[in-house]
Amino acid sequence: MPTLKQGRKAAGWLVAVVLLTSGCAAFDSGFADAGGPGASYEQAYSDHEPLHVTGYPSIGSLLVIQQLVWDIADGRTDSLRKLATSDSTATEARKTAENWIKGYGTGARGKVTGDFYDSGSERQVVVLYFHNSHQVQEFTVRLDGDPGSENWRVLMKSPGLKDATHAPTWAPKTPGATGSRTSTD
């Protein structure tokens, strides 16, 4: 026969399980835009080629770049423009998103490698290599919003197609190769 002590222990474990699973759901809801309203990060991840990574991203810079690649691949202008830094105008963000989708949509649906430069504490330069289309593009991500919050956003101030899809001249031809730079170069 169970004792009172065993019952309390079982109740404690039940509470822990409920808190942990509801905590996971709360964490997961932060990625709801990945595949549409109510979609999970896991579902969005399974629907896309995983992002290959070199360098040292922070959790926030990695997640925002992964979201950027998925939105480009899926042609989701509205979701993509919501990733813009606060100093990008609504028009700049929309046009830049449209240009990135037009310029990199095909490549984003295949293998993509993100080469993360700098420390990733507040700002990070990320070079994306779209392997299937043989394209390379530099993106700048940074913390944006309330001080102390982890709101990583993408600089989206390239409303012209040529500017939005211009390959960086400084980036190595292959991810992780020599020739990489830091923000102090």
VENFENTA-V194964 format. One record per backbone hydrogen bond with DSSP energy under -1.0 kcal/mol. NH is the residue of the N-H (numbers start at 0). CO is the residue of the C=O. Records with the same first field share a line. If there is no record, write none. Layout:
BEGIN
NH: CO / CO
END
This chain:
BEGIN
6: 2
7: 3
8: 4
9: 5
10: 6
11: 7
12: 8
13: 9
14: 10
15: 11
16: 12
17: 13
18: 14
19: 15
20: 16
21: 17
22: 18
23: 19
24: 20
25: 21
26: 22
27: 23
28: 24
29: 26
30: 27
31: 28
33: 30
38: 35
43: 39
44: 40
45: 41
46: 42
47: 44
51: 111
53: 113
61: 57
62: 58
63: 59
64: 60
65: 61
66: 62
67: 63
68: 64
69: 65
70: 66
71: 67
72: 68
73: 69
75: 70
76: 74
79: 75
80: 76
81: 77
82: 79
83: 80
84: 153
87: 84
92: 88
93: 89
94: 90
95: 91
96: 92
97: 93
98: 94
99: 95
100: 96
101: 97
102: 98
103: 99
104: 100
107: 103
109: 106
112: 128
113: 51
114: 126
115: 53
116: 124
123: 140
125: 138
126: 114
127: 136
128: 112
129: 134
130: 110 / 128
133: 129
134: 129
136: 127
138: 125
140: 123
141: 152
142: 121
143: 150
148: 145
151: 149
152: 141
153: 82
154: 139
163: 159
164: 160
176: 173
184: 181
END
